[in-house]
């Protein structure tokens, strides 16, 4: 499969969503929290507390829609300042009550509208990174589809950074890369080959720790089977992170990110 085809697969609106994974992991025992207590409730950023078995976990995710109406409501998965400040609020709450944090990422990038700039999207992303870097509770980030730019990075400063096999993770889109470098967005397939944005490449570069396979013998897994596999993998990893010595886990996280 060529790189740009993986990019297109990562954008499929039928990919597992944050809410689908959360509801499967918690068997519906999930309480969604709303608002950043400052200005608004950003529908592109969802989060709350759920029970995995009987373990309370804080979930934070970027949610796209599967219809035009839902995508408009969720701004096509591009969260603004209120969304990242909601994420900060939930991270701080998780630290206070000693709950692990799982982030689920699928975004082309943060909201880049004039309104988002006016209300401090850059500062909100930077502050989210600062808050996540200071967490001592176990953290796991999983990129479900697109992992684009600072909008994705803000939620991926975790003890474990995972991707789905056909997800992508990059500083910008291949179209943006081609437009900047060659002034032609049609050269996006060429750009994708250069950008090292697939799970295979990023695992080799040690940017991510693990990827979850989406195929068996070249055939795609049914969506419900894939979601079950995601849920089992997250659940297993959470218990392993909890059992680790906290200082060792934090040292490993710091060393992982400092190598870049």
Secondary structure by P-SEA (a helix, b strand, c coil): ccaaaaaaaaaccccccaaaaaaaaacccbbbbbccccccccccbbbbbbbcccbbbbbbbbbbbccaaaaaaaccccccaaaaaaaaaaaaaaaaabbbbbbbbbcccccccaaaaaacaaaaaaaaaaaaaacccbbbbbbccccccaaaaaaccccbbbbccccccccccaaaaaaaacccccaaaaaaaaccccaaaaaaaccccbbbbcccccccccaaaaaaaaaaaaaaaaaaaaaccaaaaaaaaaaaaacc
